[in-house]
Amino acid sequence: MYAFISVLLVSLVSLIGVTMLSLQTDKLRKVVLYLVSFAAGALLGDVFLHLLPELIEEAGFSFGLAFTALGGIGVSFVIEKFVHWRHCHIPHSKEHPHPFAVMNLVGDGVHNFIDGIVVGASYLASVPVGIATTIAVFLHEIPQEIGDFGVLLHGGFSKGRALFLNFLLALTALLGVIVVFVLGAWIDGILPFAIAFAGGAFLYIAGSDLIPELHKESRFLQSFMQLLCLIAGVAVMSALLLLG
């Protein structure tokens, strides 16, 4: 029940496009970069402070689990290549073009499905780990959904239809949760591998999708603020250790 509620709350982030309409593009770009920084820190903090410690405590860290974590990275890479979709967090502009909107929808659905798997696996570990992972997913979904909304508008969708499709695809995360719980009930010992896979997927998102976006801003003050936001994301994950 915790997992399903968490995924529903995360899915509501898809409606954040409404707030995007009230901001100018240049202001939005500045805000999004700081959100990306915070989300990257939260993802890294969740992996190294929650998921990996839980994994090591439950099952150690064998070669099998190590390869499963690498598999999480590899699968994330293959998915992005297969759908020709770049997990972009900057709204559309002439200087920053996006792939075709329909292909973005396909990629968004697959990505949300993996998010559901990650959240479900974390709640199988423990409620505190599940809460920490939900917050990390929530934070990185905010800049993603802003970017996706901009892509759909650029692709010719109306504002209302773009919001509806974004929310509909966000619900594919529920399927990910169901898959985890079904497999968890039928396959003994799946939990450590699910956590390892989730950790690998989070590392891929933080390292391949989020952090490269931050390097597009090279001015000292803005870069320093990004660093502070990244540290703040890690700090939030550290504070959540008190829940345990």
Secondary structure as the mmCIF struct_conf table of DSSP 4:
data_model
#
loop_
_struct_conf.conf_type_id
_struct_conf.id
_struct_conf.beg_label_comp_id
_struct_conf.beg_label_asym_id
_struct_conf.beg_label_seq_id
_struct_conf.end_label_comp_id
_struct_conf.end_label_asym_id
_struct_conf.end_label_seq_id
HELX_RH_AL_P HELX_RH_AL_P1 TYR A 2 SER A 11
HELX_RH_3T_P HELX_RH_3T_P1 LEU A 12 ILE A 16
HELX_RH_AL_P HELX_RH_AL_P2 GLY A 17 MET A 20
TURN_TY1_P TURN_TY1_P1 LEU A 21 SER A 22
BEND BEND1 LEU A 23 LEU A 23
HELX_RH_AL_P HELX_RH_AL_P3 THR A 25 ASP A 46
HELX_RH_PI_P HELX_RH_PI_P1 VAL A 47 LEU A 51
HELX_RH_AL_P HELX_RH_AL_P4 LEU A 52 ALA A 59
HELX_RH_AL_P HELX_RH_AL_P5 PHE A 63 PHE A 82
TURN_TY1_P TURN_TY1_P2 VAL A 83 HIS A 84
BEND BEND2 ILE A 90 ILE A 90
STRN STRN1 SER A 93 SER A 93
TURN_TY1_P TURN_TY1_P3 LYS A 94 GLU A 95
STRN STRN2 HIS A 96 HIS A 96
HELX_RH_AL_P HELX_RH_AL_P6 ALA A 101 ALA A 125
HELX_RH_AL_P HELX_RH_AL_P7 VAL A 127 HIS A 154
TURN_TY1_P TURN_TY1_P4 GLY A 155 GLY A 156
HELX_RH_AL_P HELX_RH_AL_P8 LYS A 159 ALA A 170
TURN_TY1_P TURN_TY1_P5 LEU A 171 LEU A 171
HELX_RH_AL_P HELX_RH_AL_P9 THR A 172 TRP A 186
BEND BEND3 ILE A 187 ILE A 187
TURN_TY1_P TURN_TY1_P6 ASP A 188 GLY A 189
HELX_RH_AL_P HELX_RH_AL_P10 ILE A 190 TYR A 204
HELX_RH_PI_P HELX_RH_PI_P2 ILE A 205 LEU A 210
HELX_RH_AL_P HELX_RH_AL_P11 ILE A 211 LEU A 214
TURN_TY1_P TURN_TY1_P7 HIS A 215 LYS A 216
HELX_RH_AL_P HELX_RH_AL_P12 PHE A 220 ALA A 239
HELX_RH_3T_P HELX_RH_3T_P2 LEU A 240 LEU A 243
#
